[in-house]
Amino acid sequence: MCQTEEGKHDQIVALKEAGLTTKQIMKKVNICHKTVYNVMERYKETGKTTSKPIPGRKRSVRTKRVVEMVRNRVQRNLCRSVRTTAKEVNISKPSLRRIVKQDLRLKALKMQHRQLISATSKKKQLDRGQMMLQEIQSAANKVLVWSDEKIFTVQAVVNSQNDRVYAHSKPAGVMLWTAVASYGSKSPLVFIQEEKVLPWCTNVFGKQYIFTQDGAPTHTSNVTQTWCKQHFAGFWDKTMWPPSRPDINPMDFAIWSVMEREVSRVSHNSVTTLKKALMKLWSKLGATLMPGSARSSPGYDKGKGWPN
């Protein structure tokens, strides 16, 4: 049978008068030292063991009845809005938020769309990931070239959740392609339609390289696959790249975010000034970012480095 708070206070006084020490009372009643001290001080001052009355007016909104009403509505519909629920129980929105956060201990979570990864895709990720690691180990004398493309616009980057942009059309921009090597070197910036990829790979690495690209539809088309196989000295075709895994490519998980943060934090007057800003930043990157991002790629051993 559970003992009430007043019953515990009476027991504390009785035990204290019986000669027990504070430590013995704490152990017997299962309470803290501060509670024993406060109860005895209250008893000495007033001769009573009841707690001091809570100051302020009594609750008129956050009552047990209202809290229970809110709990039942939330349980029936987890997506119910604060405005709708507050209107139904006839209380203000701030009061409802306090009930939800302080009384019900709930947090508002934002629902987000995520790509559903099926069992088939998971198996394909595992199989191709293992194949990729085996290929890296067997081609230890070759350099991996990680490539990717991204659109940059003259408009400063916005918060897609909160910001609204009024415009007659989408802002002008450029499609940028570039690549980094597993040892940290970088390709020239390629504004799409400019053919610089193959000459860079050949001039820097000769024939000791493997060119990689993700599973974007433009990359997996038969025309692209055939051209890459015919021209690049080493090439991972579309059966090698695991599906839904952008975290494999250092361009995706490291470099693009740095470039977007630096270049797109302000708007640009024209595509020409945007290109100049991109090229200026690209020329500065490299001392630590390129090797560091490459070392985060698959196949790199932090203790041994790249396979020899």
C-alpha beads as a LAMMPS data file, in Angstrom:
LAMMPS data file: protein, C-alpha beads

308 atoms
307 bonds

1 atom types
1 bond types

-500.0 500.0 xlo xhi
-500.0 500.0 ylo yhi
-500.0 500.0 zlo zhi

Masses

1 110.0

Atoms # bond

1 1 1 0.000 0.000 0.000
2 1 1 1.417 3.400 -1.035
3 1 1 2.010 5.871 1.737
4 1 1 0.813 9.465 1.297
5 1 1 3.139 12.431 1.554
6 1 1 1.595 13.520 4.877
7 1 1 1.996 9.970 6.183
8 1 1 5.694 10.045 5.347
9 1 1 6.076 13.394 7.105
10 1 1 4.410 12.031 10.267
11 1 1 6.693 8.983 10.121
12 1 1 9.780 11.201 9.840
13 1 1 8.806 13.149 13.001
14 1 1 7.992 9.958 14.895
15 1 1 11.308 8.353 13.975
16 1 1 13.227 11.512 14.842
17 1 1 11.552 11.667 18.269
18 1 1 12.384 7.981 18.720
19 1 1 16.063 8.890 18.465
20 1 1 16.938 7.745 14.961
21 1 1 19.563 9.689 13.035
22 1 1 18.842 11.493 9.783
23 1 1 20.751 8.857 7.827
24 1 1 18.718 6.049 9.395
25 1 1 15.462 7.859 8.604
26 1 1 16.540 8.411 4.988
27 1 1 17.147 4.690 4.574
28 1 1 13.988 3.573 6.366
29 1 1 11.550 5.975 4.661
30 1 1 13.465 6.047 1.344
31 1 1 13.749 9.834 1.071
32 1 1 16.538 12.353 0.677
33 1 1 18.371 14.316 3.367
34 1 1 16.781 17.621 2.330
35 1 1 13.252 16.273 2.860
36 1 1 14.047 15.163 6.400
37 1 1 15.546 18.562 7.184
38 1 1 12.618 20.525 5.710
39 1 1 9.979 18.435 7.512
40 1 1 11.680 18.827 10.888
41 1 1 12.155 22.578 10.388
42 1 1 8.484 22.921 9.473
43 1 1 7.487 20.869 12.545
44 1 1 9.627 23.014 14.869
45 1 1 8.145 26.261 13.496
46 1 1 4.447 25.346 13.319
47 1 1 4.038 22.056 15.149
48 1 1 2.631 20.560 11.934
49 1 1 4.051 18.209 9.326
50 1 1 1.977 19.413 6.380
51 1 1 3.787 21.159 3.523
52 1 1 3.567 24.885 3.044
53 1 1 0.704 25.934 0.781
54 1 1 1.766 26.604 -2.810
55 1 1 1.703 30.378 -3.439
56 1 1 -0.370 31.942 -6.204
57 1 1 -3.877 31.384 -7.465
58 1 1 -5.212 27.946 -8.211
59 1 1 -5.045 26.640 -11.745
60 1 1 -8.116 27.419 -13.777
61 1 1 -6.994 26.210 -17.214
62 1 1 -4.340 23.510 -16.857
63 1 1 -6.558 21.376 -14.643
64 1 1 -6.447 17.582 -14.550
65 1 1 -9.686 17.469 -16.531
66 1 1 -8.344 19.671 -19.346
67 1 1 -5.026 17.832 -19.443
68 1 1 -6.890 14.522 -19.801
69 1 1 -9.051 15.966 -22.599
70 1 1 -5.945 17.058 -24.494
71 1 1 -4.264 13.674 -23.918
72 1 1 -7.251 11.810 -25.389
73 1 1 -7.369 14.047 -28.467
74 1 1 -3.660 13.695 -29.117
75 1 1 -3.831 9.915 -28.787
76 1 1 -6.694 9.745 -31.299
77 1 1 -4.872 11.897 -33.858
78 1 1 -1.127 12.513 -33.574
79 1 1 -1.238 15.018 -36.452
80 1 1 -3.816 17.275 -34.775
81 1 1 -2.745 20.926 -34.859
82 1 1 -2.372 23.123 -31.763
83 1 1 -4.879 25.628 -33.133
84 1 1 -7.572 22.984 -33.707
85 1 1 -7.117 21.328 -30.318
86 1 1 -7.078 24.649 -28.441
87 1 1 -10.325 25.637 -30.124
88 1 1 -11.970 22.315 -29.252
89 1 1 -11.109 22.460 -25.526
90 1 1 -11.700 26.233 -25.392
91 1 1 -8.274 27.346 -24.148
92 1 1 -5.531 29.558 -25.597
93 1 1 -2.747 28.192 -27.799
94 1 1 0.018 29.106 -25.285
95 1 1 -1.847 27.190 -22.551
96 1 1 -2.222 24.184 -24.827
97 1 1 1.480 24.258 -25.678
98 1 1 2.340 24.240 -21.954
99 1 1 0.031 21.268 -21.420
100 1 1 1.602 19.362 -24.315
101 1 1 5.210 20.127 -23.350
102 1 1 5.101 20.272 -19.536
103 1 1 2.195 18.011 -18.539
104 1 1 2.189 15.421 -21.337
105 1 1 5.965 15.637 -21.978
106 1 1 5.491 15.551 -25.749
107 1 1 7.650 17.051 -28.485
108 1 1 6.524 18.334 -31.873
109 1 1 8.341 16.458 -34.627
110 1 1 8.396 17.566 -38.228
111 1 1 7.159 14.953 -40.688
112 1 1 9.574 14.607 -43.583
113 1 1 9.492 12.635 -46.804
114 1 1 12.218 10.044 -47.089
115 1 1 13.019 7.586 -49.803
116 1 1 11.707 4.147 -48.984
117 1 1 14.504 1.600 -49.222
118 1 1 13.008 -1.787 -50.047
119 1 1 14.479 -5.138 -49.050
120 1 1 15.706 -5.560 -52.626
121 1 1 17.515 -2.206 -52.515
122 1 1 19.094 -3.059 -49.158
123 1 1 20.428 -6.327 -50.542
124 1 1 21.689 -4.523 -53.638
125 1 1 23.423 -1.934 -51.415
126 1 1 25.192 -4.689 -49.481
127 1 1 26.205 -6.695 -52.555
128 1 1 27.479 -3.696 -54.514
129 1 1 29.198 -2.223 -51.446
130 1 1 31.141 -5.455 -50.970
131 1 1 31.919 -5.539 -54.688
132 1 1 33.174 -1.957 -54.521
133 1 1 35.492 -2.677 -51.585
134 1 1 36.880 -5.765 -53.333
135 1 1 37.511 -3.708 -56.465
136 1 1 39.342 -1.059 -54.437
137 1 1 41.557 -3.703 -52.833
138 1 1 42.353 -5.376 -56.161
139 1 1 43.124 -2.064 -57.901
140 1 1 45.549 -0.814 -55.258
141 1 1 47.889 0.713 -57.867
142 1 1 45.153 2.897 -59.368
143 1 1 43.643 6.193 -58.253
144 1 1 39.900 6.508 -57.652
145 1 1 38.330 9.552 -59.303
146 1 1 35.083 10.615 -57.607
147 1 1 32.897 12.866 -59.777
148 1 1 29.576 14.653 -59.399
149 1 1 27.588 17.624 -60.681
150 1 1 25.519 20.341 -59.002
151 1 1 23.438 23.360 -60.018
152 1 1 24.460 26.766 -58.656
153 1 1 22.184 29.780 -59.196
154 1 1 22.726 33.534 -58.975
155 1 1 20.132 33.571 -56.173
156 1 1 21.486 33.250 -52.629
157 1 1 20.662 29.915 -51.008
158 1 1 17.395 30.022 -49.058
159 1 1 15.855 28.103 -46.184
160 1 1 13.477 25.736 -47.968
161 1 1 11.391 25.376 -44.810
162 1 1 10.757 29.034 -43.925
163 1 1 11.738 31.279 -46.826
164 1 1 9.483 32.200 -49.741
165 1 1 10.892 33.689 -52.955
166 1 1 8.740 35.762 -55.316
167 1 1 9.872 35.528 -58.929
168 1 1 8.523 35.309 -62.475
169 1 1 10.785 32.358 -63.253
170 1 1 13.580 30.285 -61.764
171 1 1 16.860 32.198 -61.271
172 1 1 19.651 31.809 -63.810
173 1 1 22.417 29.393 -62.955
174 1 1 25.014 26.931 -64.160
175 1 1 25.437 23.182 -63.988
176 1 1 28.862 22.522 -62.487
177 1 1 30.815 19.285 -62.750
178 1 1 34.046 18.440 -60.999
179 1 1 35.974 15.529 -59.548
180 1 1 38.444 14.730 -56.796
181 1 1 40.952 11.912 -56.651
182 1 1 41.376 9.482 -53.780
183 1 1 44.763 11.043 -53.007
184 1 1 43.343 14.565 -52.790
185 1 1 44.005 16.153 -56.195
186 1 1 41.125 17.932 -57.950
187 1 1 39.967 18.402 -61.518
188 1 1 39.312 21.755 -63.181
189 1 1 35.801 23.146 -62.776
190 1 1 33.677 22.023 -65.693
191 1 1 30.654 24.078 -66.646
192 1 1 28.520 21.542 -68.469
193 1 1 29.098 21.317 -72.240
194 1 1 32.820 21.949 -71.736
195 1 1 34.869 18.822 -72.372
196 1 1 37.692 18.793 -69.820
197 1 1 37.157 15.555 -67.906
198 1 1 38.983 12.999 -70.037
199 1 1 42.063 15.193 -70.728
200 1 1 42.478 15.907 -67.012
201 1 1 42.332 12.219 -66.049
202 1 1 44.816 11.277 -68.771
203 1 1 47.279 14.111 -68.063
204 1 1 47.302 13.638 -64.274
205 1 1 47.027 9.845 -63.880
206 1 1 47.939 8.378 -67.259
207 1 1 46.086 5.079 -67.345
208 1 1 46.316 4.314 -63.626
209 1 1 42.890 5.503 -62.536
210 1 1 39.257 4.400 -62.150
211 1 1 36.558 6.911 -63.049
212 1 1 33.397 6.734 -60.908
213 1 1 29.972 8.380 -60.980
214 1 1 26.725 7.804 -59.097
215 1 1 23.517 6.206 -60.319
216 1 1 21.805 9.326 -61.713
217 1 1 19.679 8.533 -64.800
218 1 1 21.993 10.545 -67.068
219 1 1 24.936 8.470 -65.841
220 1 1 23.272 5.074 -66.254
221 1 1 21.982 5.658 -69.785
222 1 1 23.387 3.339 -72.433
223 1 1 24.959 6.215 -74.368
224 1 1 26.866 7.484 -71.319
225 1 1 27.924 4.016 -70.197
226 1 1 29.203 3.082 -73.654
227 1 1 31.181 6.332 -74.074
228 1 1 32.804 6.036 -70.623
229 1 1 33.813 2.409 -71.215
230 1 1 35.367 3.310 -74.557
231 1 1 37.328 6.388 -73.435
232 1 1 38.287 6.087 -69.748
233 1 1 41.191 3.796 -68.870
234 1 1 39.265 2.471 -65.863
235 1 1 35.526 2.852 -65.265
236 1 1 32.939 1.540 -62.780
237 1 1 29.745 0.877 -64.706
238 1 1 26.196 1.236 -63.361
239 1 1 26.201 -2.235 -61.800
240 1 1 28.916 -1.182 -59.344
241 1 1 27.325 1.830 -57.582
242 1 1 25.028 0.935 -54.619
243 1 1 21.532 2.492 -54.903
244 1 1 20.484 5.407 -52.646
245 1 1 24.003 5.936 -51.247
246 1 1 25.222 9.508 -51.879
247 1 1 27.382 9.258 -48.739
248 1 1 29.947 7.226 -50.701
249 1 1 31.011 10.135 -52.879
250 1 1 33.126 12.863 -51.159
251 1 1 31.681 15.384 -53.613
252 1 1 28.251 14.818 -52.064
253 1 1 29.061 14.549 -48.359
254 1 1 31.846 17.146 -48.125
255 1 1 32.768 19.411 -51.009
256 1 1 29.442 20.637 -52.420
257 1 1 28.244 21.815 -49.014
258 1 1 31.417 23.896 -48.523
259 1 1 31.104 25.501 -51.955
260 1 1 27.400 26.251 -51.512
261 1 1 28.019 27.795 -48.089
262 1 1 30.752 30.083 -49.395
263 1 1 29.448 31.016 -52.855
264 1 1 25.657 30.954 -52.425
265 1 1 25.357 32.880 -49.184
266 1 1 24.952 36.060 -51.281
267 1 1 23.208 36.727 -54.580
268 1 1 25.182 37.362 -57.780
269 1 1 24.444 39.930 -60.485
270 1 1 24.901 37.526 -63.380
271 1 1 25.964 34.029 -64.360
272 1 1 29.398 35.419 -65.247
273 1 1 30.028 36.728 -61.722
274 1 1 28.720 33.418 -60.333
275 1 1 31.234 31.490 -62.462
276 1 1 34.065 33.771 -61.323
277 1 1 33.147 33.244 -57.676
278 1 1 33.048 29.468 -58.148
279 1 1 36.404 29.380 -59.910
280 1 1 37.996 31.649 -57.300
281 1 1 36.811 29.426 -54.460
282 1 1 37.807 26.236 -56.280
283 1 1 41.342 27.531 -56.716
284 1 1 41.606 28.071 -52.938
285 1 1 40.273 24.670 -51.898
286 1 1 42.637 21.780 -51.620
287 1 1 45.183 22.050 -48.820
288 1 1 43.119 20.179 -46.231
289 1 1 39.600 19.699 -47.611
290 1 1 40.407 17.495 -50.606
291 1 1 42.671 14.964 -48.865
292 1 1 40.393 14.955 -45.803
293 1 1 37.238 14.255 -47.804
294 1 1 38.989 11.586 -49.862
295 1 1 40.089 9.823 -46.658
296 1 1 36.413 9.561 -45.651
297 1 1 35.636 7.528 -48.771
298 1 1 35.143 3.725 -48.849
299 1 1 38.298 1.660 -48.833
300 1 1 40.448 4.070 -46.826
301 1 1 42.024 2.556 -43.712
302 1 1 42.773 5.204 -41.046
303 1 1 45.661 3.146 -39.745
304 1 1 47.190 2.031 -43.032
305 1 1 45.939 4.616 -45.525
306 1 1 44.989 3.618 -49.065
307 1 1 45.796 0.035 -50.174
308 1 1 49.312 -0.381 -51.499

Bonds

1 1 1 2
2 1 2 3
3 1 3 4
4 1 4 5
5 1 5 6
6 1 6 7
7 1 7 8
8 1 8 9
9 1 9 10
10 1 10 11
11 1 11 12
12 1 12 13
13 1 13 14
14 1 14 15
15 1 15 16
16 1 16 17
17 1 17 18
18 1 18 19
19 1 19 20
20 1 20 21
21 1 21 22
22 1 22 23
23 1 23 24
24 1 24 25
25 1 25 26
26 1 26 27
27 1 27 28
28 1 28 29
29 1 29 30
30 1 30 31
31 1 31 32
32 1 32 33
33 1 33 34
34 1 34 35
35 1 35 36
36 1 36 37
37 1 37 38
38 1 38 39
39 1 39 40
40 1 40 41
41 1 41 42
42 1 42 43
43 1 43 44
44 1 44 45
45 1 45 46
46 1 46 47
47 1 47 48
48 1 48 49
49 1 49 50
50 1 50 51
51 1 51 52
52 1 52 53
53 1 53 54
54 1 54 55
55 1 55 56
56 1 56 57
57 1 57 58
58 1 58 59
59 1 59 60
60 1 60 61
61 1 61 62
62 1 62 63
63 1 63 64
64 1 64 65
65 1 65 66
66 1 66 67
67 1 67 68
68 1 68 69
69 1 69 70
70 1 70 71
71 1 71 72
72 1 72 73
73 1 73 74
74 1 74 75
75 1 75 76
76 1 76 77
77 1 77 78
78 1 78 79
79 1 79 80
80 1 80 81
81 1 81 82
82 1 82 83
83 1 83 84
84 1 84 85
85 1 85 86
86 1 86 87
87 1 87 88
88 1 88 89
89 1 89 90
90 1 90 91
91 1 91 92
92 1 92 93
93 1 93 94
94 1 94 95
95 1 95 96
96 1 96 97
97 1 97 98
98 1 98 99
99 1 99 100
100 1 100 101
101 1 101 102
102 1 102 103
103 1 103 104
104 1 104 105
105 1 105 106
106 1 106 107
107 1 107 108
108 1 108 109
109 1 109 110
110 1 110 111
111 1 111 112
112 1 112 113
113 1 113 114
114 1 114 115
115 1 115 116
116 1 116 117
117 1 117 118
118 1 118 119
119 1 119 120
120 1 120 121
121 1 121 122
122 1 122 123
123 1 123 124
124 1 124 125
125 1 125 126
126 1 126 127
127 1 127 128
128 1 128 129
129 1 129 130
130 1 130 131
131 1 131 132
132 1 132 133
133 1 133 134
134 1 134 135
135 1 135 136
136 1 136 137
137 1 137 138
138 1 138 139
139 1 139 140
140 1 140 141
141 1 141 142
142 1 142 143
143 1 143 144
144 1 144 145
145 1 145 146
146 1 146 147
147 1 147 148
148 1 148 149
149 1 149 150
150 1 150 151
151 1 151 152
152 1 152 153
153 1 153 154
154 1 154 155
155 1 155 156
156 1 156 157
157 1 157 158
158 1 158 159
159 1 159 160
160 1 160 161
161 1 161 162
162 1 162 163
163 1 163 164
164 1 164 165
165 1 165 166
166 1 166 167
167 1 167 168
168 1 168 169
169 1 169 170
170 1 170 171
171 1 171 172
172 1 172 173
173 1 173 174
174 1 174 175
175 1 175 176
176 1 176 177
177 1 177 178
178 1 178 179
179 1 179 180
180 1 180 181
181 1 181 182
182 1 182 183
183 1 183 184
184 1 184 185
185 1 185 186
186 1 186 187
187 1 187 188
188 1 188 189
189 1 189 190
190 1 190 191
191 1 191 192
192 1 192 193
193 1 193 194
194 1 194 195
195 1 195 196
196 1 196 197
197 1 197 198
198 1 198 199
199 1 199 200
200 1 200 201
201 1 201 202
202 1 202 203
203 1 203 204
204 1 204 205
205 1 205 206
206 1 206 207
207 1 207 208
208 1 208 209
209 1 209 210
210 1 210 211
211 1 211 212
212 1 212 213
213 1 213 214
214 1 214 215
215 1 215 216
216 1 216 217
217 1 217 218
218 1 218 219
219 1 219 220
220 1 220 221
221 1 221 222
222 1 222 223
223 1 223 224
224 1 224 225
225 1 225 226
226 1 226 227
227 1 227 228
228 1 228 229
229 1 229 230
230 1 230 231
231 1 231 232
232 1 232 233
233 1 233 234
234 1 234 235
235 1 235 236
236 1 236 237
237 1 237 238
238 1 238 239
239 1 239 240
240 1 240 241
241 1 241 242
242 1 242 243
243 1 243 244
244 1 244 245
245 1 245 246
246 1 246 247
247 1 247 248
248 1 248 249
249 1 249 250
250 1 250 251
251 1 251 252
252 1 252 253
253 1 253 254
254 1 254 255
255 1 255 256
256 1 256 257
257 1 257 258
258 1 258 259
259 1 259 260
260 1 260 261
261 1 261 262
262 1 262 263
263 1 263 264
264 1 264 265
265 1 265 266
266 1 266 267
267 1 267 268
268 1 268 269
269 1 269 270
270 1 270 271
271 1 271 272
272 1 272 273
273 1 273 274
274 1 274 275
275 1 275 276
276 1 276 277
277 1 277 278
278 1 278 279
279 1 279 280
280 1 280 281
281 1 281 282
282 1 282 283
283 1 283 284
284 1 284 285
285 1 285 286
286 1 286 287
287 1 287 288
288 1 288 289
289 1 289 290
290 1 290 291
291 1 291 292
292 1 292 293
293 1 293 294
294 1 294 295
295 1 295 296
296 1 296 297
297 1 297 298
298 1 298 299
299 1 299 300
300 1 300 301
301 1 301 302
302 1 302 303
303 1 303 304
304 1 304 305
305 1 305 306
306 1 306 307
307 1 307 308
